[in-house]
Amino acid sequence: WLDLPDEPACLLHGDLWRGNVLADRAGAPVVIDPAVHRAQREADLAMAALFGGFPAAFYDAYAAHWPLAPEADARRPLFQLYHLLNHYNLFGPSYRDACVRILRRYAG
């Protein structure tokens, strides 16, 4: 399921979602609340897309700098599953259906 491209692990934010991006007084983006670790970069981008995502310009700029492998979209739910299970554990059953959908997708 995770036939990952041959690329080095990256330093990830670890909790990259819109709520962890603010602006400073000059309007420049500031990323807060890191859970820094080294891992596959697709993990951070999957988290970024999970809870509302970022504007298309964010993903376009990323792809212009370092494009993802074509199969990245198919792996995204697996990277999102960790965060959904964590939210299910912390916040309750409203996250259950999303977890089950991903598990069924890959169990079949």
N, C-alpha and C positions, 0 to 999 in steps of 0.2 A: 504493500500500500504506500509506503514511503520510499519509493525509488528516487532518492534525492540526487540532484545534480552534483557533480564532483566540484565542490567549491569549499573554501575554508569557512569555519564557524566565524560568526560576526559578533561584535559586542551589541547586544540588544537592549532596548529600553525595558522590555518585559511586561509592561502594562500600558502599551501604546493605544490609546483611544482618545477621542475628541475631548473628553472631560479632563484629560491630563495635558492639554495644550492651552496655554494662556498667552496673553500679549503683555509685553512690558510697556513702560510709559511712552516709548517711541513707536509702539505698534509692532515690534518684532516678536516673532513667536518664541515662547519659552516652554520647554517641556518639563513637567514636574512629576513627582511620585514614581520614580523609577524602581524597577525590580531587576536591576542589571544582572545579566549573565551572558555567557557566550553560547550561541546555538545557531541553528539554521535560520537565515534571515527571513524565510517565508513565515516563520512563527510570529514575528513581530507584525508583519503585514497582515497575517490572518487575524490577529487581535485587533489591528487597526480597522479592519473591515467588519468586525463582529457587532459592535454596538453603535451603529449609525454611520461609521466610516468617516472619511475625510472628503473634501471636495475632489473632483476629478483631477484638478491641477496637481494635487499632492501625488497621486499615482502616476500621472503623466510625467512629472519631473523625476520621480523615482525611476521609471522605465527608461527615460532618456539617459539617465546616469548609469544605471546597471539593470538592464532588462532581466526579468525572471524567465526561467525555462517555460516552454509552452505548457507543460503539465502542472504548473503551479496551481492553477485554478482547481484542478481535480484533487489536489492535496489539501487545499485550504480548510475544508471541514474537519479533517483530522487534527490539524493544528488548533482549530477553534474548540474542539471537544474538551481539551484540558480546562480551558477557561469556563466553558459551560458547566462541566462537572463541578468545578470549584464554586461557581455561583449557585448551583443546585445545592451543594453542601452548606454554603453559608446563608443563602437567602430563601431556600425552599423550593417547592414543587413547580413554581412558574417556569423553571428552566428545564424541567423533566422532558417535555415533548421535544425540544430542540436536541437534547442528548439522545433520545431514542431514535429520532430521525437519522442522525448521523450514524449511530450504531447499526441500524438496519441497513443503511446504504452500503456499508462495508461488510456486513455479516452475510449478505446474500450472495 
